[in-house]
Structure formats: C-alpha cells, structure tokens
Amino acid sequence: MKHYPIDALWQELIYLAYHLHWDLDRLIDLEHADRARLIQGVAALNARAWDEVRQL
C-alpha cells in the first residue's frame, strides 16, 4: 500500500478548511479523490474571483 505524504495531506486539509470552513474530522473522512476534486473546484472558484478583480 502506498502512503500519501503527510505534508501534502496537511496542505490539502488546510486549504479546504480555510476556504470551506469545515472541521478537521469532516475533511479527514474524505476519500483522496473527493478531496482532490474539492481542491480543484475551490481553486477554480478562486481563479475566477481573481480574474474578476483584475478586470476592475
């Protein structure tokens, strides 16, 4: 079984906790694929928001 690097996991958890305001237990319970999909979604929303700010 391959282990996910603990530092990478914590960076993902911190990113999602900051943006989604979810507690640690809820985030840790996510499957890796679900967590990765949420990260992609949040990153896309952030990119879109920054694009709009830059256009002002």
C-alpha positions in Angstrom: 0.0 0.0 0.0 1.3 3.4 -1.0 1.1 6.1 1.7 0.2 9.7 0.8 2.8 12.2 2.0 1.7 13.7 5.4 2.9 17.2 4.5 0.8 17.1 1.2 -2.2 15.9 3.1 -1.9 18.7 5.7 -1.6 21.3 2.9 -4.8 20.0 1.3 -6.6 19.9 4.7 -5.5 23.5 5.5 -6.5 24.8 2.1 -10.0 23.2 2.3 -10.5 24.2 5.9 -9.7 27.8 5.1 -12.0 28.0 2.1 -14.8 25.8 3.1 -14.8 26.3 6.9 -15.2 22.6 7.5 -13.9 20.9 10.6 -10.9 18.6 10.6 -12.9 15.4 11.2 -15.1 16.1 8.1 -12.1 16.8 5.9 -10.1 13.7 7.1 -13.1 11.5 6.4 -13.0 12.4 2.7 -11.6 9.9 0.2 -8.5 11.2 -1.6 -10.4 11.5 -4.9 -13.1 13.5 -3.3 -10.6 15.8 -1.5 -8.7 16.3 -4.8 -12.0 17.2 -6.6 -12.9 19.7 -3.9 -9.5 21.3 -4.2 -9.8 21.7 -7.9 -13.3 23.2 -7.5 -12.1 25.7 -4.9 -9.1 26.6 -6.9 -11.3 27.2 -10.0 -13.6 29.5 -7.9 -10.6 31.4 -6.6 -9.1 31.8 -10.1 -12.4 33.1 -11.4 -12.8 35.6 -8.5 -9.2 36.9 -9.0 -9.9 37.3 -12.8 -12.9 39.4 -12.0 -10.9 41.5 -9.5 -8.2 42.1 -12.1 -10.8 43.3 -14.6 -11.9 46.1 -12.3 
